[in-house]
Amino acid sequence: MRKLLVTGGTVFVSRFIASYFAQKGDEVYVLNRNRHPQPAKTRLIEADRHQLGEILRQQSFDAVLDVTAYTGKDVDDLLDGLGMSHRQFQDYVLISSSAVYPETLPQPFSETQQTDKNKCWGAYSANKIEAETALLNKVPDAYILRPPYLYGPMNNVYREAFVFDCADDGRMFYLPGSGDMKLQFFHVRDLCRCIEAILAHHPSEHIFNVGNKECVSVREWVEQCYRAAGRTAEFVQVHRDINQREYFCFYDYEYRIDLTRQSMLIKDTIPLEEGLRESYLWYQEHKEEVNRRGYIAYIENMLVSEHDTCRENQ
């Protein structure tokens, strides 16, 4: 049994990770401000990571799983709270992001390429790079995982849930253009499997892109979400020059990451269609936990009438 510190623990990725390792029998401590329900079988350390004082100084951990670090200060303050002079942990795993690769690099992005701010992701990209740099400056043997879009149970982001809502309501789906833009996903359980492999085997590489090898088009992803809900998708293509984030849940940005190193951690990943079915079942029982956005309202107010007018004129 390992003693693990998970930052956060109350929302999506951090909650799933804390639950996953607690169910495996590890002694899991979650560090958060106690503003949301805590995952079962975990122990709460109620604190702000920026105001830790001495609260962690008497603790030691086999691993720190840092899911909620978005800036260099986030990392620095946690390490200061842990008391770096005595290093009270064996391993440190940071969940970063594939947003650290600038859009100007050749694709697929690999771990050996230079990170830099990505224009699509803006400050989020720059801050994640700072977090990685801060960690490696103080903990050179730390591990960093860079996933693409994460999905699965406990996802509070209105992505697949948005499509599930459209499917459940029998709506036609308003697709950006032809829907050919490619997306790369990774199930949050596979992320946990990668962490588990790192803690068990301590691979020689320390930075890993992680994700599904197969990319899917936006159209294919929506079709799979509809099938998970027991429906068949019908599409309206939107060709107007408007920001697709007004009515769709992804930016107009296509990229792919190289996953050669991932084979050191896991050999296979959950098929997307299987993972989406699991996500749909979870969503039916936890709709109140998802942060909805106004995509459907925008479609109804700005796009539906235009589509109907076009059909009448045909």
C-alpha positions, 0 to 999 in steps of 0.5 A: 500500500502506497501513501499518495498525495493528490492535489484537488480530488473533488473535480473530474481528473483529480477526483477520478485519480484519487478514487482510482488509487483509493479503490486500488487500496492505496492510502490516498490524501487529497489536498483541497479547500473542502468546498466540494464533496470528497471522494470515498476512501480518501483522507482530506488535508484541508488547505489552500496550496498557496497557504500551506504553512507547516501542514505538510511538513510532518507528512511523507508520501510515496508519491505526489500526484499534482493534477491542479498545478496550472502555473509555476507558482502553483508548483513552487508553493506546493514544493515549499509546503512539502519542505524541499530541504528534506524531500518528503516524497519519493515520486512527483507526477505532474499532469500537464497538457499537450497545449505546451507545444506551439502550433508552429511545430511539425506534427505529430508533436514529440516530447523532444520538441521545444515547448513554447506558447501556443496561440490557440491555448494562450495563457493556459499554454504559457502557464503550463510550461511555467509549471513544468519548468518550475517542477524540473528546476527543483525536482529534476527526476519528476515525471510529466504527462502531457495528454490531449483532450481527456474524457470519461466519467466525472467529466464536468466540462461540457463536451461529450455531455453537450452532444449527449444532450443534443442526442437525448433531445433528438436534435440535429447537430450543428457541425463546424464546416464539414466536420473533418477537423481531427481530435485526439482523446484519452480516457481518464482511466488510461491516464491513471494506468500510466501513473500506476506504471510510472510508480511501479517501474520508474521508466528512464524517460520522464516526460510522456505524451499520453493519448489514444493513437487513433484520431477521429474527426469531429463528425466521427466523434459526434456520431459515436456520442450519439450512438452511445446515447442510442441515437443516430446523428443528423447534421447541419453544416455551419459555414458562416464566419463565426467563432465556432466556440459559440455553438461547439465545444472545441476550438478550431485547432487540429493537432496530433501528439506522438505516442511512441514513448507511451508504450513504455507505460501501457500497451493499449487504450480504452476504445473511444466508443467504449469510453463514450458509452461509459461516459454517457451512463455516468452522465445520466446519473450526474447531470448536475455535476457538469458545467453547462454552457450556452451552446444550445441556446446560441444554436436556437437563437442564431442558427436554427431559424437561418437553417429553416429559412435556407431549407424553405428557399431550396 
